[in-house]
Amino acid sequence: MTTARTPVPDTARRLPEAERRLSLRERKKLKTRTAIRDATYRLIKEQGYEATTVEQIAEEAEVSPSTVFRYFPTKEDIIITDEYDVLVEDLLRSRPADEPVLESVRWAIRQSMAMQVADTPEYAQEEMKLRTGLMVSVPAVRSRAMESMSVTGRLLCRVLADRTGRDPDDLEVRVYAMGLMSALLEAVLYWAERDYQDDVLDLVDRTLSTFSNLARRSPDDGHDILTG
């Protein structure tokens, strides 16, 4: 299957405003972050990743190098960080408490990606392809992506714990969350390695279909109960 851009589900356009709101201060920060990221992508397209320096990025974005580092600790972070990761927790918490965990995760990831496409129409065409291409070709970017996935996985642990009556540090919760994050990273690497010929959301669905639901812990005897 081939696709130029994944269609935006109608549900993404109907998301409650509370899930997408940003304060004025946050919008200013977002504008700066976006300027830095756009400058980085322009330079990388022109001269490659290794030849692009933070000083060049700062000049292109019309900010100081210290401002770049204030928003992004490393050059790799400019590539792999986006403003939508933080929405995943809110999206997951908006789902019905009795919904199977895996279905909630599937919905939240699809909505997060759809929102990126809706807010930035060229996202799937350019930014996501450049990002995943760099993950494949630049070891430092791939390594930093794995670290970032670990942080997101810890966030996911909190939600999974709340949904299943477990502790966030339970082995099963940690393994499930980190397994999901690692699998999703593999899915986008697979997408890039095959020249973006697949629909990335189809790959996400295929990836999540390899998982079972995380069992809910019974409040009475501590035994696990399947969540669907």
N, C-alpha and C positions, 0 to 999 in steps of 0.2 A: 504494500500500500504506500502511496506517495501523497504528500500534501504540502502545499506551500506555506500554509498557516493554519494551525488548529482553530476551528470555529469556536467562538465564545458561547458557552451555554447561557441560556436565558437566565438561569438562576444566579449567575454572576452579576448580572445587571440589576437583579432584584434584591441583592444582599442588603440587610439593614444598614442604615447610614452609620450606626454606632460601630460597625465592623470596619469602616473605612475612614472614619474621621481623623483629622490631624489638626492640632492646634496651629496657630499662626507661627509660633516659634518652631514647631516641628516642620512646618512647610518651608520655612526659611532654611532650616538645616537640610531638608530634602533637596531644595534647589541647589545648594552648594554641593551636596553629595552627587547629585545628578550631573552638575557641570564638571566635576572632577572625573566621574566615570566616563562621560561622553568624550572628554578630552583624551582620556587614556585610550579609549577604543579608536579614536581617530588616529592617534600617533601609532598605535600598534598596527593598524591597517596600512599605514604609510611606510613604516620602517621596521616592523617586527617587535616582538615582546622584549627580547634581550636588549635591543638598542634603545628602548624607551626608558628614560630615567624619571625619577620623581620630580626632579628640577624642571624637566621639560613639561611634565604633566601640569605642574603648578603654573608655569608660564602660559601654557595653552588654556588653562581654566581661569586664568587671571586671579589666582590666589597665591599665598605664600607656601613654600614647602612645609612649613610647620602646620599650616591649615590642612594640607593633605594628610599629614601624619595624625592630626587630631581626629580626623574622620576615619582614616584607614591606617591601622598600625603598620601594615606592610603593603608593598606594591601588589602582592598576590591578593590581598583583601579587597582591593578595588575591583578585581575581576569577579571574585566569588560571592561577595556580599550584596544582598539586595534588601529592599525595604519590606519584602513580603514574608520573610521567614517569621517575623514576630507576629504575624497575623494568624499563623497556623494554630497556635495555642487558643486564641480567641475563637477561631472557627470550630475547633474541636469541642470547646466548652459550650458552644451554641447548639450542639446536637443533643437529641433526646438521651437521657441517662440510660434508658434500656436498649438503645440501639447497639448492635454488635460493634465491638471496638474497631474491627477491621473495616467495616462499612463507614464508620465515622472518619477514620483515617483516610480512606479512599476519597470521600466527599471533600474533606478539608484540603487535601493536596490538589485535587482537581480545581476547586474553587480558587485557591491561591494562584495557581498557574493561569487560570482563566482571567483573573483580575489583572495579572501582569499584561496579558495580551490586550485586554480591554483598555487599560490605562495607557499602554504603549504599543500601538498597532504594529510597529516594526519589530517588536521584541522577539517574537519567534523567528522572524526572518533574519535578524542581524545579531542582536545582543546575545541571545541564548546560544546561537550557533557559534559565535566567537568564543563565548565563555567555555562551552563544552569542548570546543576544538582545542583551546589552550590547556584544558584539563588533560586531554589526551596527549598533547605534544610537549608540554612543559612540566617536568617532574615537580618543580617547586609549587606550581599552581595546583596540581593534583594533590600533593601532600597537604597543602593548606586547606583544600576543599575537604579532605578527610578530617582534619582537625575541626573545621567548621561544622561538619556533619555530626561530630561527637558532641559539640555544644548544643546543637539543635536536638540531638537525641536525649540529652539530659532534661531539656525542656519538655520533651515528649513524655519522659518518665513521670513527671509530675501529673500530667493529664491522665495517663494510663493508670497511675496509682489511684487517683480520685475515682476513676470510672470502675475500677475493679475491686476496690476495698483493700488494696495492698499498700505496702510501703514503697515509696519511690526508689529505695535502694534494694528492694527485693531482687534476687538474681533473675527471676523470670521476667520482671518488668524491664530490667536493664538489658537483658539479652534480646527481648522482643523489640524494644525501642532502637537499640543499636543495630539490630539485624535489619529493621526497616530502613534505617538511614543508609546503611551500607548497600542494601539492595537497590534503593532508589538512585544512589550514585552510580552503581553499575549500569542501571537502565539508561541514564543520560550518556554515559561513556559509550555504551553499545550504540546508541542513536548517532553519536558523532563519528564513531569508527566506521559506520556504514553509510557515511555521507548524508545523514539526515533524511534517508529515504522513507522512514517509518513515521507515522503519527506519534509524537512523543507521548500524548495522553493514552494512546493505545498501549504503548510500552509500559507506562505506569500501571495501567490496569493489569497487564500480563504479569508484571512484577509482583503486585500485591496479591494476585491470585495464587501465588506460590506459598502464601502464609495462611495459617489457621487463625481463628480468633483467640485472643488472650483470655484465659479463663478468669472468671470473677471469683474472688475469695469469699467463701461463705462466712457470714458473721457469727454463725453458731459453733461450727466445729473446725473452722480453719481450712476445710477442704476446698478444692477448686470446683467451680461450677462453670461449664461452658456458657459463653455469652451469646451464642447464636450459631 
